[in-house]
C-alpha cells in the first residue's frame, strides 16, 4: 500500500508486466504439457479470418469456448486495467473513485456541445480510416462484410467495433486512464509524458515475444519489427493522450483511438498491401500526431499548461 501510494506509476507498471509475464510463463508450461497448444493462436486467427469476421473480443471468446487456454489472451490484454484497479484500490493515483470517474464520457469543465462535437469528429476520422484502408486493400477483402458480421449493418458493426477490440477496451483504463494522468502531472511537457506512456506500452508487450524468440525467429527481422512497433505505440500515444485531454479526462476517446486504429487493419489484414512494416494505420497516425503537435503544441489539449 505504501509503495502504491508513493510510487503509483512504478507499482502499476510492475504489476502489469508481472501479469503479462505470468500469462506467457503459463502458456509455455502449458505447451510443454500439451504441444498441440502451440498452434492454438494461429488456428484461432485462421478460423476467424477465413470467415466473414475479424479478431475481436467476441470472436476470440467464441473460439475459446472450445479451447479454454485461449482465455489467457484476455488476461494478458487486461493486465494494465487489472493493475490500475489494484493500485488505485490501494490508494495510488488518486484512488479507485478517481480512476472510475474517468469512465464518464466527459470530464470536468468545458462545454458539453464542444465535447459532443469532438466525439463526432473522432468518429468521423475513424470512418474515414475504414473507407481508406478498405480502398487501399483493393479487391479480395471486403471490410464492410467483416464489420456487418458483428452488427448486421456496416455502420452499426463499425461503431460496435470501437469497443470490441481486445487491445483498446481491455488495456486503456490502465494506460490512458491511470498512467497518463500521473505522468502528465509529473512532467512539464505533456508531449514527453505521452511519449513515455507509448514507450512503456510498447515494452509491456515484450513478454509476448518470448515464444517467438524461443521458436527461432530471425533476430534482425524481429528487431526491425519492434522498432516500427515502438514508433506505432509512440504515435498512438500522442493521439490518444490528446483525445483524453480534449474530452476533459475521459478514457473513452483512448479506447476509441486504440480500438479504432486496430480495426482499420484487422478488417483488411489478410491481403493488406504494406511496404515492409509501413501500413495505412502507421501513415495515418503519423499525420494525426503531427497535426496535433503542430496545432496543440506542447500542451496536447491540456488547458492548464
N, C-alpha and C positions, 0 to 999 in steps of 0.2 A: 504494500500500500504506500509506503514511504517513497519507494522508487517510482511508482506510478504517478505520484503527485509531484515529485521533484524533477523527474525526467520522463514526462509523458510520451514525447516523441520517440525517445530511445526505447522505452518499455513497450510501446505499441509495435515498433518495428521488429524488435527482438522476438516478440510473441508471434507476429505474423509470419516471420521467416521460420520460426520453430515449427509452427503448424504445417506450413508448406513442406518443410524438410521431412517432417514426420509422415506426411502422406506419401512422399517419394520413397522413404525407407520402407514403409508398409507395402508399397507396390513392388519394390524389389524383392522383399522377403516373400510376398505372395507369388511372385513369378518363379522363385526358386521352388516353391511347393507345387505350383501349377504353371509350368512353362507355357501352356496354351494362352495364358492371360496376357502374354507379351503382345499378342495380336489384337487384344480387345479394343484398344483405341483406334487403330487403323480400320478395323472392321466396323466400329461404330460410325466413323466418318463415311466409310464406303456405303453402308446401309442407308444412311440419311441422305447423302448427296446423289445416290443412284435413283432416288425417288424424286418427288416434287419439292421436298423440304430442304432445310439447311440446318446447320448445327446451332441449337439454342437450348434453353433450359428444358423446354417441353420435349423436344426430340431426343435429347440426351436421356432424360428421365424415362421416356417410353422404352428405349433400348435397355436401360439399366434395370428395368423391372425383371428382365430375364437374366441379366448379368450384374448382380448387386455390387461387384467390385468397382463398377464404373461410377457408383455414387461417390467414390473418392474424388472424382473431378469436382463435385460441388464443394466438398470440404476444402480442397485446395483453393478454389476460386473465392470462397467465402472467408478465407483466413484473415484478410485485412479487416473485414467487418467484424468477425468474431473477436479479433484482437482489440479493435476500437471499443466494442461493447464491454469487454472485460476491464480494460484500463480505465474507461470512463466510469464504470461501476465502482472502481476502486478510488475514484476521486480525481483522476487525471484529465487534463484538457478541459476543465470546467465542469466535469461530472456528466452523469448519464442524461440528466434533463437537458443540458446544453446540447449534447450530441443529438438527441432525439428531436430537438427543436429544428434541427437542420433538415428534417424530413418534411417540413412545411414547404409549400411551393414558393412562398415569398418570405423574404427575411424582413427585418425591421427597417423602417424608413423607405422613402421612395414612393412614387405614385403607383397605385395599382394598375392604372391604364398603361403606364410605361412598362411595367413588368409583364403584362399580358402581351404587349407589342413585342417585347424582347423574346418571349417564348414563341410567338408566331414567326418571327424572323429565324429563330433557331430551327424550328421545324421546317420552314421553307428551304433553308440551306440543306437540311437533311434530305428532303425530297429531291432537290436538285442533284445531290450526290448520287442518289439511287438511279435517277434517269441517266446521269452522265456515265456512271460505271456500267450500266446495262448497255448503253450505246457503244462504249469503247469495247466491251466484251464481244460485241458482234453476234452473229447467229450461232446457235448451238446451246446457249443458256438463256433462259427467259427469267429474269429476276421477278417479273410480275407473277409468274406461275408459282415460284417458290414462296413469295410473300402471300399470295392468295391462299396457300395451303394452311396458313395459321389464322386467317381472318375471314375467309370467304370472299373477300374483295381485296384488291391491291391496296387501297387506301387504308382500310382497317388493319390489314396484315402488316403494312409498313409501320403504322402507329404502334401496334402491339409489339412489333419487333424492337422498338426503343427500350422496352423494359423486359425483354425476353433473353437478352444476351447475358450469358453466364459471367462475362467479364464485367461489363458495366453495372449490372444490377447487384451482383454479389460482392464486388470489390469496393465500389465507390464511397460507401459510408465510411470506409477506412481511409482511403487516400485523400479525397477532397472534402469528406465530411469531418474527419478527425484530424488528420495530419496537416492538411493545408492551412487551416486557421492558426494552428500552433506555430508553424514555420513562418507564415506571413507576419505574425506579430513579432517573431524573433529576428527578422531581417529587415533592414531599411528598404531593400529593393524587393517588391513583390515578384518581379521577373526572376530574380535569383532564387527566391523561395520556390517558385513554380518549377524551375529547372531542377532544383534539388528533389522535389517531390517526384518529378519524372524519372530522375536517376535512381531513386530508391524504388520506385515502381518497377523499373527495368531489372534492377539487381534482385528484387524479390522473386522474379521469375526464374532465376538461375537454377534453383534446385530441380526444376522440371527438365533441365538439360542433362542432368546426371545420367539417366538411362541412355540418351543419345550418345554421350561421350563414351560410356561403358560399352556401347554397342559398336564402337569403332568409327564414329562419324569423323570425316576429314577435318582436322583442326583448323586449317586455313579457311575452309568454307564456313565452318561454324563461327569462327571469329568475325568474318565479314558479315554474316547474318546478324550477329549480335550487335555490331556497330550500327547497322541500319535500324535494328530494333530499338537501340538506345536513342537514336535520333527520333524515331517514331514516338517513343514514350515522352521525350522532352517536348516535342511539338504538341502532342496531345495534351500534355500537362498545361502548357501555356493557354491553349484554347479552353480547356475545361476549367482551369482556375479563374480565368477571366469571366467565364459564364457564371460561375458560382458567385463571384462578386457582383456581377450585373443583376443577379436575382436577389441580392441582399443577403446572401449567405446560404441559400437552399442548396442541397446536394443534388437535386433532381436534374439541373442542367448538365452536371458532370456525368450522371447516369446516361442521359440522352446523347451527349457527345461521345462518350466511350462506347456505348452500345450501338449508336447510330453509325459511327465510322466502322465499327466491326461488321455491321450488317451490310455496308457497301460492298465489302469484299466477299462476305460469306454467301451472298445471293448469286455471285458470279464466279466463285473461287475455282471451280474445276476447269475452266477454259480461259481464265483471265490472262490476257497477254501482258506480262510485265517486262520491264527492262532490267534484268537482274533482280535486285531487291526493291526496285522502284516501281510502285503501282499508283493508281489514281488516289488511293487513300493518303499515301505519303505526300503526293503532289498537292492535294487539296489542303492538307494540314500545314504544309509549307506556306501556301498562300494565305490561309486564315490566320496563322500565328504571326506572319509578317504584317498583315493589316492591323492586327490587334496591337502589336508592339508600336507600329507607326502612329496609330490614332489614339491609343490609350496610353502610350509612352510607358514609363516605368511603373505607373500606378496599377495597371491591369484591372481597371474599373473600381479600385478601392477609393472610396470617397474621402477618407481622412488622411490620405498620403499626399 
